[in-house]
Amino acid sequence: MLASLNMTGGSKVFSVSLDLPEFEVVKQVFLEDCSLLHVEKNTTEERCSYCGFFSSHAHDWRTRKVRDLSVLGKPLFLFVRVYRYRCHNCNEVFSQTFESISPNKHQTNRYREYLYEMCIGSTIQEVSRKEKIPYTTVERIFYSVAKEKEKEHVETLESVLENNELILSLDEIAVRKGHRYETVLMDTQTGSVLGMEHQRSYHSTQILLAKKILSNKCVHTVVMDMWDPFHKAVKSIFPEACIVIDKYHVVQKVTHALDQVRKKTPGLKKGRFKLLKGSEKLTANEKQQLDEMLKEHSELSYAYFLKELFRKIYQVNDYDTADSLLEEWIQLAWSSPFPSFHQVAKTIENWKAQILQYFLTPFTNGRIEGTNHKSKNIKRRAFGFRNLERFRLRVFLECTGKTYKNQVA
């Protein structure tokens, strides 16, 4: 379909293809703030929606105003003549259907898709302001298209994950700090969010792990932190799966123990980051300052030694060596004078088997932590969500959309 638009001054005329081949232009009006095109379908025969026979006998017609993509920076409105036909076979009256416009919609399919893409990575309020469309209209269109996209993503994911050994990551995100949590389940290999569930209890985690998308799948490994309800739920749903404690959560407990020792040592407020930072990442100047600090505080030096020694365990590739080094570190931690390291040693003893499992199946929660960060940004961008289902839908679409496409290819 071609429409001729007059340039400023009226001396030049050119045509812009609107790529809607099912229509022909009957009339066109160009105003300062928008363009209006009166169009009708270029076929005079329509299939009856009741019996399937074709009919060309027009019963009546009506005009529907439809918003389309902007042309030359101006909104484009189509005034579509919608005919109703009477079927000679069943005598029923039915309306024309269009490939580019869904029934009873006042936007073309491609414009609805455009609004959806605009809302991804932005807010509905911002899109409403830019497109000069009521907020409620953009909201309705976005979540309508989003539901269709969600269905497509789920179907594609099911085909991608089918008959594969799944490596799952399990973690939580604070929807409201200290009050409400969402448990997030992700496929580590594709980076796809498989589901979210309210709270992080044993029961809610069971519901999450029993999602349809995981039915009849071979779950090989689940990576998580040391939250006990997660472990109990995984063992109840996937009793054969290997459980791996995320190494960053374990190292975090050790660095936190070192920080507790620092806090009890006066005058070291500014030395926190030098102590907690990996020794290989320190600059020459930072190393010199750290050495002076450790010489002055011998107890702190021992705590720092324990922290660095523990980090070196994860540089080992052999399970037996890691087991031996971890056992040695536990004994050193117990023999230290620091209660914070005693607590860490006790925790590591309780979870030793799952911690060492990392050296057999070296997977971490790094990918899901990145997704959690993106989820928090989605929440902040919207200034929070009252409807958690919409929050989950946003996270699923924005954090899953393109992650599995390489798998499909």
N, C-alpha and C positions, 0 to 999 in steps of 0.2 A: 504494500500500500504506500503510495507516494502522496506527500502533501507539499504544496508550494507555499513558501513563506516569503513575504516581502521584506527586503532589507530596508534600513532607515533611508528615507527619501523617496522610496518607491521606484527607484530607477533600475534595481536589480531584482531578479527573481530566481530562486534556485529551489531544488527539491531535496527533501530529506526522507529517506526510507524509514518507515516506522516498524518494518518487519512484522506486520500483522496481515498475512496474505489472505485470510478468510474474509476481510472487510474491503469495501470500496467506499471512497469518500463521496458524500452527496453534497456537503457544504462545509466551508471552512471560514472561521472568524478569528482574527488575530487582534487581541486587546493588549494594552500596555503591560498588564500583570499576568496574563495567561493566554493560552491558545485553545480554541474550541473547534472540534471537528465533529460533524454530523456524519455518521457512518451506518452502513447496513451490510448484512451478510451477502456475499456475492453468489450464493446459490439460492434457488427458488424452491428446492425440494428438501423435505425434512423427514427423517424416520420417526414414526410414531413410538412414543415411549411406553405405550400400553401393549400394542400387538406386533410392532416391528415393521409394519408396512410403510412404504413411502407415501407422502402426501404433498401436494403442491397447492392445495386450496387454502388460501389465507382466510382465517376467521376474523381477526382484528390485529392491531399492533399497538404497542406502547413504547415510550422512550425511556431509556435508563441512562442516567448520568454516571459515567465510569471514569475514575482517575487513572491516568497512565503515567509512564516515566516522563520526566521533564524534557523538553526540547529547547536547546539554546538557552538553558537556564530559566525557562518559564514553565510553570505547571501546564500539563496538557490534559484536557478533559474530553472524553469521547461521549457524544450523545448517540447511543446505540439504539437503532430501531429494532425492537424485539417483536417479531411476528408470532402470533398464535395460529396454529393450523387445526383444521377439523379433519380427522381421519375418515376416509370413505369406507374403510373396512370395519372399524369398531365404533365409529361415530363419536369418539372421544375428542376433546379439545386439549392440545398440548402446546407447549412453548418451544421456541427455537433454543438450541444449545450451542455453545461456542467453545472452541478449543482454548482460547486465550482468556476467557472470563468464566469463572465458576458460577453456578446457579445462585441467584439472589445476592451476588456480591457487587459492590460498587467500586471495585478496584480490579485492574487486570491482574492475572496470575503473576506476571513478571514484576509488577509494582509491589505486590504483596511480598514477593521474594526479596525485592530490593529493601523494603522496610525491615524485614527480618535481618538481613545482613547488616544493615545500619545499626540495629539494636545490639548485635553481637559486639562486645567490646565497648559499648556505650550505654547510655540510659534511655529509657523510653521517653523521659521528659525532654532530653536533648534532641532526639529525633523528632518529637512532636513540635518543638520550637523551630527546627530547621525546615521541616516540610510543611509547617503551618497547617497541621492536622490536629484535631482534638486528642488529648492524651488518651482518653478511653478508647478511641478508635485505633490508635497505634498499639495500645496494650492488647486489645482484642485480636488484632491481626497478628501481632508477634507471637502470642501464645497459641494461636490457632495453627500457624505455620510450624512453630516449635514442636508441637505434639506430632505433626507429620514427620518432621526431621528425626525426632526421637525414635519413632517406630522404624524408620529407615536404618538408623544407626544400630538399633538393637538387632534387627534382622541380619545386617552385615556382620556385626560382631559375633553373632551365633555361628555364622558360616566360617568366620576366621578362626574362632576358638575351637570349633568342633574337632574332636579326636586329637587335639594337641595336649601335651603335658603343660598344665597351667602353673605359673609361678605367681602367686597372689601377694599383694601388700595390703596390710590392714593398719589403719591409723585413725586418729580422731581429730576433729577441728572444732574449736570453740565458736559457737554461733553467738553466744553471749558469755563472756569470760566468767568462769566460775559458776555458771548457772545452767547453761544448756550446751550440749555437745552433739555433733553429728559424727557417726562412725562412717569412714570412707573405705570402700573396697576397690582395689585397682588391679588390673592385670599388668604385672611388672614388665613383661616383654613388649607389649604393644603400647603401654602407657595409657590404656583406656580405663576410664572410671566405670566400674561395673554396677555400682549402686551406692546409696547412702541411706542411713537409718538413724532415727532420733535416739539420742543418748548413747552411752557406751557400756551398757549393762550386758550381762550374759544372755538374757532373753532377746534383746534387740540385735545383738551380734548374731545369734542363731537365725533370726528372721532374715538378716542381710545375707548370710552365707547360704541360705536355702533358696535364694532367688532363682527364678526359672532359667536365667541365662547360664547358670552353673550346673543345671541338671544334666546328668549323663556325661559329665566331663571328668577328665582325669586330673584332679588337683594334686600336683606333685609336691609343691613347697608353699608354705605361707610364711611371709616375713612380717614381723611385728615387734612392738616393744614389750616390756615386761608387765603389762597390765593383765592381771590374772583372769578376769572374765573373758578376755579375748582368747586366751589359751584353752580355757574350758570349753568355750563354744566351738573352736576349731576341732578339738579332739572329739566332740560329740557329733559333728557333722562330717568331718573328714578324718576318721581315725587312722588312716594309712598315710596321711600327709606328713612330710617333714616340717618341723617348726624351726625357724631361724630367728634368733634375736638380732635385731638391727644393730650393727656395730657402733653406729653413731650414738645410739642411746646408751650403750654400755660405756663408751669413752666419755660421754657427757657426765655420767655419774662419777667417774674418776676425777674429771676436771672440777666438778662441783665439790668433791671432797677436798681437793687442793685449795679451792677458793675458801672453804670453811677454815682451813688452817691459816690462810692469809689474813682473814678477818680477825683472828685472835692475836695476830701480830701487829702491834701498833706502828703507824707511820708508813703503811704499804698500800695506801689507797690508790696511788698513781701507778703502782707496779702490777696491777691486776692483769692487764692485757698482755704484758710481757711474760707473765707466769703461765697464763692459759694458752698463749699462742704456741703453735708447734715450733720446736727448736730449729727445724730446717727452714722455717719461714721468717726467722728473725734477721734483721739487718745487722751489720757489723756494730753499729752504735748501740742497738738494742741488746745485742749479746754482751757487750761490755758492761752496760748498766745492769743487766740481769746477773752477771758474774759478781759484781760488787754487792748486789742485794743479797745473793745467796751466801757470800762469804761472811756478811754481817749477821745473817740469821741462819744458823746451822740447822735448826729444826725444819725450817722452811725448805732448806736445801734437800733434806731427806724426802719431804713430801713431793717436791718437784721431781726428784729422781724416780719416785714411784709412778708418777704420772707419765713421764717419758718412757719408762720401762714398759708400762702397760701398752702404750701406743705402738711400741716396737713389736709386740706380740702379733698384731694384725698385719705386719709385714711378712710374716712367715707363710709359706705355701703348704707346708706339710702338717697334717692333722696331729700326728703323734708328737711332733716338736712343739706345736701350739699347746697341746694338752700339758706337756711337761713344763713349758714356760708359764702357763697360766697357774698351774699348781704351785710353782715356785713363787709367783707373784702374790698369790693368796697368803702364803706363809709369811712373806715379807710384810704384807699389809697388816696381818694379825700381830706381828712382832713390833710394829711401829707404835708410838705413843699417841696416835691420833684417833679419837673415836669416830670421826667421819670416815676414815679409811677402814676401820673395823666394820662399819655398817656396809660399806661397799663390798668388802670381802665376803660378808655373810650373804649379800644379795647374789654375788657371782657364784658362790657355792650352790645356792638354791637353783640357779639357772644355768649351771655349767654345761650341761649336755646340749641345751639349745644354743648357747653362745658358741660352743665348739662346732656345732653343725654348720656354721658359716664357712669353715675351712673345707667342708665337703661340697656344699652348695653355696658358693660365694655371691649371694644376692643381698641387696640392701634396700632400705626404704627411701633412698635418695630421690627417686622419681615421684613418689607419692608426697614427699615433703614439699617438692616444687609445686605439685598440684594443689596442696593445701594452702600454699602461699598465694597462688592464683585465686583460689576460692575465697580467701580473706579479702583480696582486692575486689572481687565481684560483690561481696557483702558490703564493703566500705563504699564502693561506687554507688550503690543503691541506698546508702544510709540504713542498711539493715533490711530484712525481709520479715514481714508478718506472716506470710504464707510460705512455710518451709518446703512445700511441694514445688513451688516456683523457684525457690533457691536451688533445690536439687536439680531441677530441669536445666537451669542456667549453667550450673557446674558441669553437668553431663555434656551439654552441647558445646560449651566453650573449652572444656578440658579433654574432650574425647573426639570431637569432630573429625580431625585430620590425622590423628595419631595412628590409626590402623590402616591407612590407605596404602602404605608401602607393603603391608602384609597381603592385602588383596591383590596388588600388582604382582 
